[in-house]
């Protein structure tokens, strides 16, 4: 089965998405191809310096087409060198297994025609086929079958809907109070009086009356009754006085309770006032301390103010001196402004000449753009295509790339090297429609950050005319290579009307 390698850095944020793509693709294309992750070579690799010494030549790079192009700002970055090495070692793996492979980078998305493209590549005689191309924005194709490609980001948003439960709380029914009716039954018990027994009948007896005894008894009885009556009156008076005293005692007790309550209230208020007094005393002490501190600071500030006043007078004198010097500089600035305006006019004139040269060169380059379609899906163009997002490679093509790298060394980024007919004779085909596209990670480069444009005023580069020569030379080389491969695969050419 064909091996599909995805180049990915271990420490990259893209790693999780890459692992997911490998897992899903192996499940989807099971039995047809195998997806694997290839750990990209980074500057942190233990043998990185060794690779640089073996495969890098700074002097040769200064003569390369890339160095003289508009894409080069400096020599190869370590990350660009590591990217080249990652592809280089996969080429060696292709030669080792002697089987065609697919090489992808970790910012791609597989399109629906990926497997069809792989099968068509395996059946074709081509050694190198790009699976992605992003160059049609500046290239006007004449083939009716070519789509206009637009890069899109994959965004998936999972919306989880959580059902909302309505919990209705039904209050319990109102209680049914039982009315206990108590019926009071009055039981009246009546007893019938019994007739008393008849009194005993005593026979009257004859009693003799003694007046002396009767008087004594009467006298003692009167004394006894009088004593009882006298004591009863005293008792009544004492009871009355006791009741009066009890009433007065109750009144005094009530008044005492009221006074006790008022006393407690006053005691509480006194305690509150005492606490507030203590708080105020503490605050007063704090304010006194702060006042003393402020007084000290005020004295210090007064001293500093006097010092600053003295320094201000000195600075005023110096300011007057600087004002005089400023007037002199203003005069000189006006002179420089005049000279700057003259230089700006000359600079704009040079820019106009440069623009005219570019337009002339652009028209000339447009005349050299050629294109053709082979086997209905394989696109060949003389336009400089540079992308390594995904491509198909045979052992023959891999061996050619390896030999060219070891001969010329790594002097260009890998995407431009693979497209440059100066270093090898491998035809650059692109499969249409493109079976891979770019995902959201393509907007964040792992090699270099976007460069900010330099807006400083400077004349055109001295080597610009040399660059024009290299541009024209490259256009001629690409056109020559196009005619070579177009003639080589002429029997497979597809008419434009298809």
ZIJOHU-V201404 format. One record per residue. N is the residue number from 1. SS is DSSP state (2 for helix, 1 for strand, 0 for the rest). Layout:
n=N ss=SS
n=N ss=SS
//
This chain:
n=1 ss=0
n=2 ss=1
n=3 ss=1
n=4 ss=1
n=5 ss=1
n=6 ss=1
n=7 ss=1
n=8 ss=1
n=9 ss=0
n=10 ss=0
n=11 ss=0
n=12 ss=0
n=13 ss=0
n=14 ss=0
n=15 ss=2
n=16 ss=2
n=17 ss=2
n=18 ss=2
n=19 ss=2
n=20 ss=2
n=21 ss=2
n=22 ss=2
n=23 ss=2
n=24 ss=2
n=25 ss=2
n=26 ss=2
n=27 ss=2
n=28 ss=2
n=29 ss=0
n=30 ss=0
n=31 ss=0
n=32 ss=0
n=33 ss=1
n=34 ss=1
n=35 ss=1
n=36 ss=1
n=37 ss=1
n=38 ss=1
n=39 ss=1
n=40 ss=0
n=41 ss=0
n=42 ss=0
n=43 ss=0
n=44 ss=0
n=45 ss=0
n=46 ss=0
n=47 ss=0
n=48 ss=2
n=49 ss=2
n=50 ss=2
n=51 ss=2
n=52 ss=2
n=53 ss=2
n=54 ss=2
n=55 ss=2
n=56 ss=1
n=57 ss=0
n=58 ss=2
n=59 ss=2
n=60 ss=2
n=61 ss=2
n=62 ss=0
n=63 ss=0
n=64 ss=0
n=65 ss=0
n=66 ss=0
n=67 ss=0
n=68 ss=0
n=69 ss=0
n=70 ss=0
n=71 ss=0
n=72 ss=0
n=73 ss=0
n=74 ss=0
n=75 ss=0
n=76 ss=0
n=77 ss=0
n=78 ss=2
n=79 ss=2
n=80 ss=2
n=81 ss=2
n=82 ss=2
n=83 ss=2
n=84 ss=2
n=85 ss=2
n=86 ss=2
n=87 ss=2
n=88 ss=2
n=89 ss=2
n=90 ss=2
n=91 ss=2
n=92 ss=2
n=93 ss=2
n=94 ss=2
n=95 ss=2
n=96 ss=2
n=97 ss=2
n=98 ss=0
n=99 ss=0
n=100 ss=0
n=101 ss=1
n=102 ss=1
n=103 ss=1
n=104 ss=1
n=105 ss=1
n=106 ss=0
n=107 ss=0
n=108 ss=1
n=109 ss=1
n=110 ss=1
n=111 ss=0
n=112 ss=0
n=113 ss=0
n=114 ss=2
n=115 ss=2
n=116 ss=2
n=117 ss=2
n=118 ss=2
n=119 ss=2
n=120 ss=2
n=121 ss=2
n=122 ss=2
n=123 ss=2
n=124 ss=0
n=125 ss=0
n=126 ss=0
n=127 ss=0
n=128 ss=1
n=129 ss=1
n=130 ss=1
n=131 ss=0
n=132 ss=0
n=133 ss=0
n=134 ss=0
n=135 ss=0
n=136 ss=2
n=137 ss=2
n=138 ss=2
n=139 ss=0
n=140 ss=0
n=141 ss=0
n=142 ss=0
n=143 ss=0
n=144 ss=0
n=145 ss=0
n=146 ss=0
n=147 ss=0
n=148 ss=0
n=149 ss=0
n=150 ss=0
n=151 ss=0
n=152 ss=0
n=153 ss=0
n=154 ss=0
n=155 ss=0
n=156 ss=0
n=157 ss=0
n=158 ss=0
n=159 ss=0
n=160 ss=0
n=161 ss=0
n=162 ss=0
n=163 ss=0
n=164 ss=0
n=165 ss=0
n=166 ss=0
n=167 ss=0
n=168 ss=0
n=169 ss=0
n=170 ss=0
n=171 ss=0
n=172 ss=0
n=173 ss=0
n=174 ss=0
n=175 ss=0
n=176 ss=0
n=177 ss=0
n=178 ss=0
n=179 ss=0
n=180 ss=0
n=181 ss=0
n=182 ss=0
n=183 ss=0
n=184 ss=0
n=185 ss=0
n=186 ss=0
n=187 ss=0
n=188 ss=0
n=189 ss=0
n=190 ss=0
n=191 ss=0
n=192 ss=0
n=193 ss=0
n=194 ss=0
n=195 ss=0
n=196 ss=0
n=197 ss=0
n=198 ss=0
n=199 ss=0
n=200 ss=0
n=201 ss=0
n=202 ss=0
n=203 ss=0
n=204 ss=0
n=205 ss=0
n=206 ss=0
n=207 ss=0
n=208 ss=0
n=209 ss=0
n=210 ss=0
n=211 ss=2
n=212 ss=2
n=213 ss=2
n=214 ss=2
n=215 ss=2
n=216 ss=2
n=217 ss=2
n=218 ss=2
n=219 ss=2
n=220 ss=2
n=221 ss=2
n=222 ss=2
n=223 ss=2
n=224 ss=2
n=225 ss=2
n=226 ss=2
n=227 ss=2
n=228 ss=2
n=229 ss=2
n=230 ss=2
n=231 ss=2
n=232 ss=2
n=233 ss=2
n=234 ss=2
n=235 ss=2
n=236 ss=2
n=237 ss=2
n=238 ss=2
n=239 ss=2
n=240 ss=2
n=241 ss=2
n=242 ss=2
n=243 ss=2
n=244 ss=2
n=245 ss=2
n=246 ss=2
n=247 ss=2
n=248 ss=2
n=249 ss=2
n=250 ss=2
n=251 ss=2
n=252 ss=2
n=253 ss=2
n=254 ss=2
n=255 ss=2
n=256 ss=2
n=257 ss=2
n=258 ss=2
n=259 ss=2
n=260 ss=2
n=261 ss=2
n=262 ss=2
n=263 ss=2
n=264 ss=2
n=265 ss=2
n=266 ss=2
n=267 ss=2
n=268 ss=2
n=269 ss=2
n=270 ss=2
n=271 ss=2
n=272 ss=2
n=273 ss=2
n=274 ss=2
n=275 ss=2
n=276 ss=2
n=277 ss=2
n=278 ss=2
n=279 ss=2
n=280 ss=2
n=281 ss=2
n=282 ss=2
n=283 ss=2
n=284 ss=2
n=285 ss=2
n=286 ss=2
n=287 ss=2
n=288 ss=2
n=289 ss=2
n=290 ss=2
n=291 ss=2
n=292 ss=2
n=293 ss=2
n=294 ss=2
n=295 ss=2
n=296 ss=2
n=297 ss=2
n=298 ss=2
n=299 ss=2
n=300 ss=2
n=301 ss=2
n=302 ss=2
n=303 ss=2
n=304 ss=2
n=305 ss=2
n=306 ss=2
n=307 ss=2
n=308 ss=2
n=309 ss=2
n=310 ss=2
n=311 ss=2
n=312 ss=2
n=313 ss=2
n=314 ss=2
n=315 ss=2
n=316 ss=2
n=317 ss=2
n=318 ss=2
n=319 ss=2
n=320 ss=2
n=321 ss=2
n=322 ss=2
n=323 ss=2
n=324 ss=2
n=325 ss=2
n=326 ss=2
n=327 ss=2
n=328 ss=2
n=329 ss=2
n=330 ss=2
n=331 ss=2
n=332 ss=2
n=333 ss=2
n=334 ss=2
n=335 ss=2
n=336 ss=2
n=337 ss=2
n=338 ss=2
n=339 ss=2
n=340 ss=2
n=341 ss=2
n=342 ss=2
n=343 ss=2
n=344 ss=2
n=345 ss=2
n=346 ss=2
n=347 ss=2
n=348 ss=2
n=349 ss=2
n=350 ss=2
n=351 ss=2
n=352 ss=2
n=353 ss=2
n=354 ss=2
n=355 ss=2
n=356 ss=2
n=357 ss=2
n=358 ss=2
n=359 ss=2
n=360 ss=2
n=361 ss=2
n=362 ss=2
n=363 ss=2
n=364 ss=2
n=365 ss=2
n=366 ss=2
n=367 ss=2
n=368 ss=0
n=369 ss=0
n=370 ss=0
n=371 ss=1
n=372 ss=1
n=373 ss=1
n=374 ss=1
n=375 ss=0
n=376 ss=0
n=377 ss=0
n=378 ss=1
n=379 ss=1
n=380 ss=1
n=381 ss=1
n=382 ss=0
n=383 ss=0
n=384 ss=0
n=385 ss=0
n=386 ss=0
n=387 ss=0
n=388 ss=0
n=389 ss=0
n=390 ss=1
n=391 ss=1
n=392 ss=1
n=393 ss=1
n=394 ss=0
n=395 ss=2
n=396 ss=2
n=397 ss=2
n=398 ss=2
n=399 ss=2
n=400 ss=2
n=401 ss=2
n=402 ss=2
n=403 ss=2
n=404 ss=2
n=405 ss=2
n=406 ss=2
n=407 ss=2
n=408 ss=2
n=409 ss=0
n=410 ss=1
n=411 ss=0
n=412 ss=0
n=413 ss=0
n=414 ss=2
n=415 ss=2
n=416 ss=2
n=417 ss=2
n=418 ss=2
n=419 ss=2
n=420 ss=0
n=421 ss=0
n=422 ss=0
n=423 ss=0
n=424 ss=0
n=425 ss=0
n=426 ss=0
n=427 ss=0
n=428 ss=0
n=429 ss=1
n=430 ss=1
n=431 ss=1
n=432 ss=0
n=433 ss=0
n=434 ss=0
n=435 ss=0
n=436 ss=1
n=437 ss=1
n=438 ss=1
n=439 ss=0
n=440 ss=2
n=441 ss=2
n=442 ss=2
n=443 ss=2
n=444 ss=0
n=445 ss=0
n=446 ss=0
n=447 ss=0
n=448 ss=0
n=449 ss=0
n=450 ss=0
n=451 ss=0
n=452 ss=0
n=453 ss=0
n=454 ss=0
n=455 ss=0
n=456 ss=0
n=457 ss=0
n=458 ss=0
n=459 ss=0
n=460 ss=0
n=461 ss=0
n=462 ss=0
n=463 ss=0
n=464 ss=2
n=465 ss=2
n=466 ss=2
n=467 ss=2
n=468 ss=2
n=469 ss=2
n=470 ss=2
n=471 ss=2
n=472 ss=2
n=473 ss=2
n=474 ss=2
n=475 ss=2
n=476 ss=2
n=477 ss=2
n=478 ss=2
n=479 ss=2
n=480 ss=2
n=481 ss=2
n=482 ss=2
n=483 ss=2
n=484 ss=2
n=485 ss=2
n=486 ss=2
n=487 ss=2
n=488 ss=2
n=489 ss=0
n=490 ss=2
n=491 ss=2
n=492 ss=2
n=493 ss=1
n=494 ss=1
n=495 ss=0
n=496 ss=0
n=497 ss=0
n=498 ss=0
//
